Every structure is written in C-alpha cells, then in structure tokens.
Amino acid sequence: MSDAGAGMPAAEDYLPIAEHGLIGDLRTVALVGTDSRIDWFCAPRFDSPSIFGSLLDARKGGHWTISPMCEQASGQQFYFPETNILITRMLTEDGIVEIQDFMPLVREHDPDHRQQLVRRVVGVRGRLRMQMRIAPRLDYGRAPHRTDVLPAGVRFRGDSLTVSVDSDVPLRADGDDAYGQFLVGQGQSMVFVLHTADTSDDADTTGTTGGADGADPVAPPDGDAVDALFNATAAFWHRWLHQCTYTGRWREMVHRSALTLKLLTHEPTGAIVAAPTLGLPEKLGGERNWDYRYVWIRDAAFSLYALLRLGFTDEAQGFIKWLTACLRRTDGNEYGPLRVLYSIDGRARLPEHVLDHFEGYRGSRPVRVGNDATDQLQLDIYGELIDSIYLFNKYSVGISHDSWMDLCFITDWLLDNWDRPDEGIWETRAGRQNHTYSRLMCWVAVERMTRMARQRGLPGDLVRWDLARDRIYREIIEHGWNEDAGTFVQRLDGRPRPPGAEGAGQPEQSGRPRPVVDAALLLMPMVKFLSPADPRYRSTMDAIEEQLVMDSLVYRYDPTMSPDGLAGAEGTFSICSFWWVEALTRSGQIEKARLALEKTFTYANHLGLYAEQIGVTGEHLGNFPQAFTHLALISAAFNLDRALH
C-alpha cells in the first residue's frame, strides 16, 4: 500500500467496492478483494468489532494479504460452482496460483460448529514465490495486541480477543504483524487457518469462536483435514441450493442472489442482516455512511418473501422465530410496538457513534457504528412485516396462536397511529412528514390482517379493521394523488411548497412546478393496492421514468426537490432499479422490462453481487452486498420469467 500522506488517501490504497467477493459461515462474513486481500472481517458476529478493517482505513484498519512477489498480470475471482467458496486466481509471467477462501460449514444448525477462516494457496502452473502478511487490528483498530510467533503459526492476543493462525509456512513477527514467504509449484498447496477466541476475563471459552483450544496453533494444518473441510463445505452449499425451485432464464443470477441472502443470515438466531459492512459511502467523500449490520424489519420481511418464493422454508421459519421474540407487547410508546431495526439478538437500542480515528473509505467520513434510525418512526414497516407473515402463513406452516395475538396487538396500535407523520422508508433526517408510501403500507397491514382472519377463521375486530382499511385507502387516493400533475406523489397533498418554504424553488415543467415523486410508489400494484393497468398508476410510472430513471437505473427520490436533512447527492438505488423492472412487467411492458433487467445485470460486479447504490459511471456505492437489492432481483426475475411464459 502506498503512503498517501496527511491529505486524501490515495485511490490505489482502496480497491473499488465492487472488486470484492464474500465468504461466510452464517455467523459473520469476510470480504476478499480481487488482489486477495481480506480487508473486512468482524468476528464472531456480523456486528462484532472489526479484526480486518482496511476497507475503511488503509493504514489503521488491518488486513490479510497473500500475493505473488513477482509482477502480477491480473487477478480474477469466481465462486466454486453453486457454493460460497471463493477462488482468487493470480496470473503472472512466472505462473498461475489460486487462493481458495472459505469458512467451513458441515451441516445446518451444527451444535459443534467452530468458526474458522481457511485460505489455501494452490499452484496451478509454474513455480511462484509468494508472500503473506497478516495484520489484525482489533476493535476497529483501537485495541493493542501482543504478537507471538509459535512453531506452527502465530497468535495475536488482545485483552478481549485472541486471533491465531495455523500455518505450514514459517512466519516471523514484523511489529504488530506476522509475515512469511514461501514457494508454491504446480500441484502444491500451502494452508492458513484463522481462529478467534474470546479471551476476556468473563469469557465462556466454549461455542463457535474456537474456544481456548482453538486459540493456540499447535500443529501445521493437516492437508487431508482441509480437503475434507473444503468438500464438506461445498456439499453443504450444494444441498442448500438444490432446494431452490427457480429454474427460469436467469437461474445463475437468482442462485447467486439466494446464496448471498443465505450468507447474510445469522443461523443461530434466524436474523437476516441488511448488509455485512458499515461506513461505505453513498457518495465518495460524503457523509451518508451508515452501519447496516443489523436487522431492518423492512429488509428482513422482503427477504422472507424472496426466500419463500424460491422454496427456502427453513430460513423463513428461522426468521419468524427471531421475529416472534421481538413481537412483545408494549404500551405503544412513541415508536410503536416495533422498532425500525434490531441487533442480531433483538436489542432495540443501537446508539450511533463515530470512529474518529478511521479516515473512511477513500476519505469518506464520518465512519458511523450503530444506527440512530432505531429512534425513528417508520410506519411502513408494519405493512411490510404483516405482508411477509401473510405469505408465510399462506405458503409455509402458518403462524402460531401467540404470534397471531401479537399481530392483533400491533394492529390495534396501528389503527390509532397510522395517520401520524413519520420519517418514512428512506429514513430521512429532515423531520417527520406525511409519506404516501407509509400510508400505503399501513393499508397493506390492515388488509392482510383481514385476509388472514377470514382465511383461517382467526379472531379479530373485522368491522373496525375493514373501516380503517377503507379510510386509509381513500386518504391515499384523495391526498396522495396530485391531480394537476397526474401522479401519486411522495407526500400527502404533495403539491410543491409555496415560495419561501423549505424545499421551494423546484424546477418547473410547462410553467408548473414538478411533483415530488418517489420510486417506492412503484410497489402499488405489487401489494395489490392498484391494478398495474390503472391509468393513475401508469401515469405515475411515466412521472417516475421522467424524473428518476436513468437508463435502467433508478433514483429513489430527488433530494434537491425533497430535502432529506443530509448534504450531498447519492447514486441510483439498486433495489429501485429492480422494482422498475417488476413495474414494467406487471404493467404489460414485457420487452421493455426484459431489456431493463438485462441492462441492470450489467451493473453487477464480476461475481453477480450488488452494493446498495450504483453511481453515474457504474461504480458501486454504499454498503456491500445489500440484501434489499438481491431480494428485489429475485422477485423481478421470477415475475418477468413467469410473464414471458
């Protein structure tokens, strides 16, 4: 890595966000760059402090790099077929070597699971001199550690965490790091196996993080044992993926999205995190840098829908189990019975703070940990949640009596609060507004409750529910529709504000101010609120296409017309691009939808992964990979494939 000095970090210190692959063990993940560098790894959980974090600070974050010592011609990555085993190939004039990275998984819900990160270097052609540097920086680079070189590896011991690496390569200490050189010829392999162990005074040294025994390398990795782990992990992923019921035109992209969603699942609890990273910017140098390593009710509900569509009922049941623990009856405080997001183990308080010592990805500060969106009111989450439970109830084993009573309690609260202003689906920080999409999803919540009650004969105040559903419907039609502009708008009675008001002075069109539209309104027919052939919906699509669609990519809204309380712009929102494809499909514009989908696929990275956003030049922005995007891809491909049939 180059030294960028005291100014902006050098671009070469940071790989593009898209130049990464993902491995994991259903508890956490690691990001591996096309240069073989592991620059993001938190353990033992997704939301643990980072061990390798050079993705957010090239000098202070820590990394694990294995590379040829000769000039490298190119680096390529692919997944071992139908698995989450990542292979990085280094092509040089002296030969070819590949690095196989995986986190072993033997069987689902394995009580004996031990968290390991395996890196196997295999000679493919020629004979190459390689170098390995492992530079852990514990607790986001804030905690010191002691480096001990042992006969068969190295141990990095901090106050609360020990990281150790078994190696058949002799290593030496280099300050806080460990370094080694080795030769690998055709057909030869060298192996490194990383373990972590909680070494705090009150730590339980049993469980999935290696324990006391796993913390101390005592022998070189056994080649046959590593072969067995590789084969068992490949078999695990093959068995899991073969449950998938999708056999359509875009099978490879759908399968990769499903495998990615599975990697973002925390198997012990059933939680599904929004993304495995924090602090990756929505614009380089900007302030929109959030921590997404938590469970958003919205994202997880949509993920549940996508997994059910593909036949993965076990994951759906796991999430429902996690959700049941969160559906506790409360007194209906300011935020309602549910919070917007939770930790993996269901904590609702995730105070946001800044890692001041990190420079951020390519200088994008602040780097935030935690997320203050927990203190927002977002009424749409109730519709997304209840809709996903409705689908689970319809296509899986169904919900329990206790869960139904919890839903009735939530619905009672919602009927008293649905007409409140809120921060909305996009978590703006400009104060609460009367968002049309939030009203839409409140309608969905009540409508799905009446459906479930009637379908299964479940108890409920159907008269009250029906009246509320119809009242919400009328409010959306009467106040979410802008007759002058001929479109549904972002906010109720969403006509442009008068001169002098905040956000006034919007661009005019044909002598009239343009309406403020929102890509979330594309979901109206998907949730059965309107027919996709309804003239109101078709004209709303036209307004969204004119204002927010760029080629096949879609912005979620225009912050210059709808200030969101944050400085700077952002890229197109990847989930909205797939919503656009599905909107075109449902409105009968099949060939246009197919072209848009194929174009959107070109913005995936080399492995078929998507970040939260895509910039104007095609660069990936925001946290990576994002569950929200991959579930929308699955839905768009599924429905378009069905329409083409």
ABEGO torsion letter per residue (X at the ends): XBBAEABBBBAAABBBAAABBBBBAGABBBBBBAAGBBABBBOABAABBBABAAAABAAAAEBBBBBBABBBABBBBBBBBGBABBBBBBBBAAEBBBBBBBBBBABBGBAABBBBBBBBBBBABEBBBBBBBBBBBBGGGABBBBBBBBAAEBBBBBAABBBBBBBABBBBBBEABBBBBBBBBBGBBBBBBBBBBBABAABBABEAAGEAAAABBABBBBAAAAAAAAAAAAAAAAAAAAABABABAAAAAAAAAAAAAAAABBAAAGBBBABABBGBBABBGBABBBBAABBBAAAAAAAAAAAAAAGBAAAAAAAAAAAAAABBBBAGBAAEABBABBBAAGBABBBBBBBAABAEBGGBOBBBBEBAAAABBBAAAAAAAAAAAAAAAAABAEBBAAAAAAAAAAAAAAAAAAABBBAEAAGBAAEBBBBAAAAAAAAAAAAAAAAAAAAAGBBBBAAAAAAAAAAAAAAAAAAABBAAAGBBBABBGABBBBBGBBGBGBBBBGGBBBBBBBAAAAAAAAAGABBAABAAAAAAAAAAAAAABBEABBBABBAAABBAGBBEBBBBBAAAAAAAAAAAAAAGBAAAAAAAAAAAAAABBAAGBBBABBBAAGBBBEBOBBAAAAAAAAAAAAAAAAAAX
